[in-house]
Amino acid sequence: MAPITTSREEFVSLFAWICCQRKSSKSNKTPPYKFVHVLKGVDIYPENLSSKKKFGVDDKNEVKNKQAVPKNSLHLDLEKRDLNGNFPKTNLKAGSPSDLENVTPKLFLEGEKEAVSPDSLKSSTSLTSEEKQEKLGTLFFSLEYNFEKKAFVVNIKEARGLPAMDEQSMTSDPYIKMTILPEKKHKVKTRVLRKTLDPAFDETFTFYGIPYTQIQELALHFTILSFDRFSRDDIIGEVLIPLSGIELSDGKMLMNREIIKRNVRKSSGRGELLISLCYQSTTDTLTVVVLKARHLPKSDVSGLSDPYVKVNLYHAKKRISKKKTHVKKCTPNAVFNELFVFDIPCEGLEEISVEFLVLDSERGSQNEVIGRLVLGSAAEGTGGEHWKEICDYPRRQIAKWHMLCDG
């Protein structure tokens, strides 16, 4: 086989052709993955991606990015990358403001699902503020005066949109108490309607012996409650209707009012109670005298309370006896002067304590606790001091004023 001979000129031309091929293939080589994804807005490597959706934004954003970064500048940047495929920081700084706006925000939004606009923030804050303003519903009722019978007639029709007081069933067992103010002589209540937020009562209450001329001086106080079999009933809200300016001579008047949150006592304290104690060590008896109460807070919108005192005797944290005073009508400063004698089942008063509950009498419903006081060896403040004195000085009647605390 004849040997292949080539001249020097042919070898030079062949070498030049190979170099040109290498240069053209190098210029058309795909840039590293990291750079490609930075242009699309995601500064991560392909092996860290969990789904194809994370590779970039939608088609519209891709078109904008392509327009913001022309092909010519892209090739120039490719020529300036280092051996690892990264780009010097000077290239980003040299870019136009439009390029920075298209690239840098995407780098800082890594890991975020979607950007939140200021308008959406405003709408979300407005929703939360509206949610905080809890709506308690609307009460519908009618008023009428019967001139023949000289009777004031109130018809409680219905309530709509009540809140759910039972978190498990997400409903309520509502009923309504109504009082005629300011004397509170007339108190009535509706029946309990089970598991409803729009109760239709349609109950009529007739109050006899109220002159028509006196109607303008009265006010109606509605309290909307939810019945609870195992604890104190939940108070949903209240409605106060002053009757001044309401003309009932033309016949029945239909009315409705928004239910508002019950007025919480603004008084910082719960008032004071004057108690006298005497321990008879020879007969193992404890004499308790409930003398007076003063500065009791307002129990409702009328500003008047009907207080009375319940006295509970405890032995080793178990109630063994109870007593109560008479109700004092419409006064924040009640005078009771009532004496109770308790038999002590053990020697000494170490395991004995006495609890005083001052309550506001509400006919036909559960009475509200105005304040509470506990006297005993473990009691703090004046309660403990008073108890120590009667133990140190038996057969002596010792009286002290005590501040009431929350019930």
Disulfide bonds with the S-S distance in Angstrom:
none
